[in-house]
């Protein structure tokens, strides 16, 4: 399970340090893809395979399903952690998430989210736990 919030910088070559507390659970090889809300999602190999299996069940005849699969798979890339604990984020993924220098890496249960620091701060400032809690009852929480 991934939890926590970590601030790091992307270097000039597009490499980012994977926080040590997350590194053990994500493994040496993992998948990074476009995420929702303008961030990137990173999945361990096991979680990515689970996600792929769910995507395979979506109906090919449904345009929304096809678009959903394309969105997540087209930009997906396998990443590997080097001896310094860094991994390379491809240029297209850095552009998608506006990762230029300062980033925030967030553990979110079965995935890691990688955010532009300004976007994350804006999102974090606008989250109202009370408003969210009021709507969670409909989800069984």
Secondary structure, DSSP 4 states (H G I P E B T S, - for coil): -B--EEEEE--TTSEEEPPHHHHHHH-SEEEEEE-GGG-EEEEEHHHHHHHHHHHHTS-TT-HHHHHHHHHHHHT-EEEE--TTSEEEPPHHHHHHTT-SSEEEEEEEBTEEEEEEHHHHHHHHHH--HHHHHHHHGGGT-
